[in-house]
Amino acid sequence: MSVMKKAKDLGKEISKTEEYMELERVSQNMQEDTEASQMIKEIQDIQQQIQFAQQSGVQPSEDQIQQFNNLKSKMDSSLTIQAYAKAQNDFSQFMQEVNSAISEGISPNTEKRNEE
């Protein structure tokens, strides 16, 4: 079996995991929650403005900082956004474990140490 075939099979198996299915479910909820989606878009816009200002050697305005902090507070109280952030984190941790397992398979020394 080719490596690419195995990779595709692994992808199919990952799509069946609890972590992936939860991320898909909460992603759908995010898309349906227009208020949460709007908050995400607004905070991304403000972050870009702040980063642009900093890269240009200019301090962000007090207004930009205040807008960011206000939106961050609203986002922190949104159950939809909290669930989405948790699902993203859980899936990311799961994928790190998958990558570690793949790395173990690549390194012959790791396999020998695990057998001892």
N, C-alpha and C positions, 0 to 999 in steps of 0.2 A: 504494500500500500504506500502510495507516495506521501511525502510530508504535507503537501498542500491538501490532499484528500483528508488526511488526519486532522489538519487544522480546521477544515470546513466541518468535519464531524465534531470536533471540540466546540466550535462555535454553535452548532446545533444543540449540543448538550448544555452549554452555558445558557442558551435561550430558554431552557426548561428549568433552570434553577429558581429557587425561591427569591434570591436576591435580584435576578434579572426581571422576573415577573412583577415583583413589587415596584421596581424602578419604572417599568412600563406603565403600571397602574397609576402611580402618582404623577408620572409625566402627563398622562391623559387628563388627570384631575387638574394639573397646572394649566393645560391648554384650555380647559373648560372654565376655569376660574379667571375671568377677565380682570378682576381687581388685582389678583396676585401676579398675573402676567404683566399687567401695566406697571406694577411696582418694580418688578424685575427689570423691565425695559428702562424705566426712569432711573433706577440706581446705576444701571450699566452706562447710561448716557452721562450721568453726573461723574461717575468714575473716569470715563474717558476725558471729560473736560478737565478734571483735576489732574490726571496723568499728563495731559497735553500741557497744562500750565506748568507743572513741575519740570517736564522735559524742556520747556522753553526758558527755564530758570526763573519762573514767576511763581510766587506763592499763590495757592488757590484763595479765592475770595472767601470772606466770612459767610457770605450767602451760600456759596457752593458747599462749604463744610456743614453749614446748618441744614441745608436741603438733604445732604447725604445722611447726616445723623438722624433727621426726622424720618426719612424713608427706611433707614436701617431699623429704627424702633418699630415702625409699622410692620416691617417684614418679620421681625422677631416675634411678633404677636400673631402672625398668620399661620394657622394650623396647616394650610395647604403647603406653604413654603417650608415649614418645619418638617413635614412629612417628606417632601421632595429632597430636602437637604440630607435627611437621615438615610433615605433610600440611596441617594448618590454616594454617600459615605460608605454605607454597607456594601454596595456593589464594588466600589473602588477597593475596599479592603479584600473582598473576595477575589477580585482580579489580581491583586498583589500576591495572594496565596497561590493562584493559578500560575502566575509568572515565576514564583519561587519554585514551584513543582517542576515547571519546564526547565528552569535553570539547573535544578538538581539532576534532571535527566541528561542535560548537556555535559555536565562536569563529571567525568569518571571518578574523580577523587571523592566527591560527595557521596556517590553510591557506595563506594568501598567503606567509607566511615559509617554509613547507616547500617551496613551489614555487620559491623564489628560489635 
